[in-house]
């Protein structure tokens, strides 16, 4: 049996007989409808569509989708809060955040929350199912132009951690002679 990728531990992810199950959350009915249309036209199954962050968390727990496609800005928690809650309860479920205005702050918030992807709402409708399948298969999906802020933030965090470790680590121990055998008597003494 192949390993389970999504949030449902009772079934395999997308097989010839079972398409990926997607939860859509966006506070605009027109956007939800367009996303549903694009995903279903691409052969994916929409198991739920909801309008708030809180409803997204409830629907995810109930439906156990393979992937959640969440608007970053929604009432009652929004996509970032929903991502963190879903990630805690269903760590195997993939999460992609969508936004009308992709920006540096949003991409950093998405990555910190644990999102597997961050897509603009103006993505080519023919590309959306491909991007969703790629994320469900273990890839990430972030706009290229926003990768530099992610790398910069990672570098800054790494440097800060190194500096913290350097400040808190004890002084190095002097080098010891011998073979390292604890049963060996120190040199120059009788055993």
GIBELTA-V186920 format. One record per helix or strand of 3 or more residues. SS is the DSSP state (H for helix, E for strand). FROM is the first residue (numbers start at 0). LEN is the number of residues. Records with the same first field share a line. If there is no record, write none. Layout:
SS: FROM-LEN + FROM-LEN
This chain:
E: 20-5 + 44-6 + 66-5 + 93-6 + 116-4
H: 28-13 + 52-11 + 77-12 + 103-10 + 124-12 + 143-25
